[in-house]
Amino acid sequence: MPSGRSDTVSPLRWKQRRRQKSSKPGARLLGRCFVARGPLDAELQTPRANFKLVQMLRATGDAFPEAADDVIPLITQEPAARGNTVFSLRDADPALYKLAPRKLLDLLDAIVGASEPGRVYGLKIVLDRLLEADPAVTSLPKYQRLVLAAGRDV
C-alpha cells in the first residue's frame, strides 16, 4: 500500500549540484557511487536501512539541507526499542544542528513517527542539542510530539 511518498528518489542528486563546490574528494566519490547505483524505491526501504541513510546524511557536511530533502522520504519509522538511528545523531557534528535545524527535526520525526511516549532512547539528548541550535523549534508541533516520545536519558 503506498505511503504517500514519491515512488523513486535519487538520494544523492544534491551531490551533483554540489560537486564543483565540494572540497572533499571523498564526498564527490560517495555521490558518484549513489548516482550510478540508480534511484531507490521508498516502498522497499526498511527501518534497518535508516541507520545507513542517516550515516550518509551525516557525512554530507554543507550539502545536508539538499540531501535531507531527498533522503527523508526514504526513512521509515523505526521501532522505539531499536533506537540506533536516533542514538547515532546524538554524536553528530554541532555544525549539522546549526546548518539546518528544521530539516534535522523533519528527519527525527520521520525516524520516530508515532512512537509511544517515553520510549525512544537517545532522543532527549538530540532534542536538547537541536534546541541549543535553534530555540524557535520549541513552538513547532513536531518538536512537542518528539519531546513526548523521548525516553528519560541520563
N, C-alpha and C positions, 0 to 999 in steps of 0.2 A: 504494500500500500504506500503510495507516495507520501512523503512527509512535508511537501510544500517547498522543498529545497530544489535548486536547479539540478537538472539531470546530469550534466557533466560540467566540470570546472577544471581549468588548467591551473593548479595551485601555485605555480611559480611564474606566471606570465609577468608578474611585477619584477622578476629578476631581469627580464629582457629590457624593461623600461629603465632599470637602474644600472644596467651593465656598464654603460660608459661612465657613470658617476661613481661606481664602486671602486674602492682602492684595495679590496681584499680579493686576491685571485681565487681563494677557496670558495668565496661566495658566488663568484661567476661560474665556477665548476659545478657547484651544487645546483645552481639554476639551470645550467645546460642539461644536467642529468635528468631533472624532473621534466623539463620541456620535452626532451627526447623520449621520455617514458610514455607520454601521452596523457590525456585527461583522466581524472579519477571520477568514479561514479559515487555520488553521495549516498546512494541507496545501498551500496556494497560495503561501506565503511562500518567498522565495529568499534566499540569502546576501547578495545585493546590497541587500535591504531591511533587513538588520541595522543598517547604519550609521545609517539614518534612525530606526529604532526606538530605538537606543541614544541618539541625539541627543535624541530626545523624552524619554527617561528622565532624561537629564542635566538637562533643563530643569524637571523636576518639583519639585525642591527637597525640602521636607519630606514630600511625598507619595511619595517614591521607594520606600519599602517596599511600599506598596499597589500602586503602578504596576508594580513589578518582578514581583509575583505574576501580573499579567495579561499582561505583555509577554514574559517569559521563555519561556512555551510557544510563542511565535511565532518565536523565534530559531532559526535553522538553523546547522549547523556551517559555518564559513567556511574556505575553503582557506587553508592556512598562508601561502602566498606572497602572498596578498592583504593580510591583516592590518590593514586600515584601521580596522576597528571597535575592535579592542583598542588600537591606537595612539591612537584618539580618547579612550579612557578615561584615558590617561596624563595628560592635562591637565584632568581633571575636578576640580571643586571639592573641596578636602580635607574639607569637611563631609559630602560624599556618602559618602566612605570611612568616616567615623565614625558616620554615621547608621544604616547597615545593612550592615556588612562581609560578613555571611554571604550576604545577597541579592546583593551585588556578586560574591561568589565563585561563586554559582549562575549569574549572568549570564556570567561569564568561562568557566565550564565549558560552558555552552550554546554559546558562540561558538567555543571552541577544540575541543571534542569530543575525538575520538581522534586528534589531530594527531601527526605524527612528532616524536620527541624533538629539541629544539633548533631547531625550525623557526619558531616564532611570534615575529615581531619586535615589540618593544614590551611584551611580556608580563612580562618580568622587572621592569621599572620599575613596572608596575601592581601586581604581586605585592609588591614592596618597600613601596609606599605602603599596600597593604592590611595588610601585616604591622605597619607603624607604627600603624595604626588599631586593630588587634585582634591581639595576639601569639598568642592562643589558636588562630588559624586554622591554625597550622603542624601541629597534630595531626590535622587533617582529611584524609581520603584525597583529596578533590577538590584541595586545595591542593598536596599532594605530587605528584599527577598533573600539575597545571599547571606546577609548578616544572620537571618533566622536559621539558615541551613548550616552555618558554621558550627563546628564542634568546639568544645572548650579546650583549646590548645594551651599548653603551658609555654 
